[in-house]
Amino acid sequence: MQGILYEESTIWLFLLVTVVMGGWMAWMIGRGIALGWKPFWQAILSLLLLGVAVRFIHHALFEGSFLSPHYYVVDTIVLLIIGSAGFRATRARQMTTQYRWLYERNGPFAWRAKAGA
């Protein structure tokens, strides 16, 4: 996996920086965009910028490459997945609490119209 997903000497650095630290920020970005009732494309733009920040942390703290398109894409895909999950979970909660007479939960990331609505 080294060389494909991460360039550091151990996977723990990738998990710490990209998945834990970057993932937490990605979740909060997705959540914040959803709470403001903004469209999903704004979350995508923010998550692309967060990918640059995560690459900078890899570069500054662990001597990773900063301008590597391959590792930027890998990090950004992970961040997009986590950020999208945060957006959808928050939007599902919003739709089912603010419009409870119209919608009901259909899992953690979805909602559906109530029968008879």
Buried (B, 14 or more C-beta within 10 A) or exposed (E): EEEEBBBBEEEEBBBBBBBEBBBEBBBBBBBBBBEEEEEBEBBBEBBEEBBEBBBEBBBEEBEBEBEBEEBBEBBBBBBBEBBBBBBBBBBBBBBBEEBEEEBBBEEEBBBBEEEEE
